[in-house]
Amino acid sequence: MSFTAEWAAVRRAHVLGVVARLKPGISIQQATTEMNAIGARLEKEYAENRGEGVLVSPFMNEVVGNVRPALLTLLGAIEAGASAAMKDDRRGSRSAGL
């Protein structure tokens, strides 16, 4: 997607998300405070931005959201299955004289 001057001129087109990395030692709360200040300045400068707000969220929350417990359960099941398969493989190797 290219971001043209036309899109930049459309202040009501809130279609962009941004991914950024925090500097070491900066908390989510600190980043939220700073982004809220930037949002407040934009609201003053552009009336169209009033009420839009800014969301700062850890990347993992955005990627897996509320399915994280299910993904962790699945990961545990896969690890347990792989561990059991490795044990069975070792037993088979010993009984075959390897």
N, C-alpha and C positions, 0 to 999 in steps of 0.2 A: 504494500500500500504506500503510495507516495502522498506526502502531506504538502499540498499545494497552497499557494497564497489564497486561492479561493476558499479552501477549507479554513485557513487561519482567520479569514474575515467573518466566518459564520460563528459567532460567539455562542450560539445556542446548540451547536453540534457537539454534544458531550459524548463523543464516541471513542475517545482515546483512553487507554490504560497505560500506566507507566510502571516498569519494574526497575527498581534501584537497589543498590547494596548500601547498607549503612556503614559508616566509618567504624572502625573498631572502637569499642567503648561507648557508642551511642545506642541508647535504648529505644524501643518502639515508642515509649511515652515521649521521649525527647523529640523524636522525629515527628510524632503526631502534633506536638505543641508547635513546632516550627512550621509544619505544613498548614496547620490551622491559621497561623499568623499570615502566611502567604495567601491563603484562601480569603481571609478577612480583607486584605489589601485589594485583592481582585474584585471582591464584592463592592468595595467603595469605588473602584475605578470603572467597573462595568456592571451596570444595574442588572443585566441579564444573568449574572452569576449569583445573584442573591438566592440563598436557600439551597444552592447546589452542594456545598461542602466538599470535604476532602476525606478520603479513606486511606488510612495507613494500616496495612495488615501484613503479618509474616507471610512470605511466599508459600510456605508449606500449607498454610490455611487456605490460600487461594487455589492451590493445586488439588488438594485432597478434600478440603472442606470437612463436612460432617461424616464422610465415609472412612475417616482415619481409623476408628476402632475396627471396622470390618477389614480394612487392609492389613492392620496389624495381626488380626486373627488369622487371616489367610497366609500371611508371611510365617506365622508360627506353625501352621499346618504344613506348609511346604518344607520348612526346616525339619519338622518331626518326620515327615515322610522321607526326606533325603537322608536323614540320620539312620532311620530304620533300613533303608535300602543299602546303605554303606555297610551296616552290621551284617545284613544278609549276604552281601557280596563277599565280605571277609570270611564268613562261615563257610560259604561255598568254595572259596579258594583253599581253605585248610582241608576240607574233606576231599578235595581233588588232588591233594598232595602237592600243592603249589607253595 
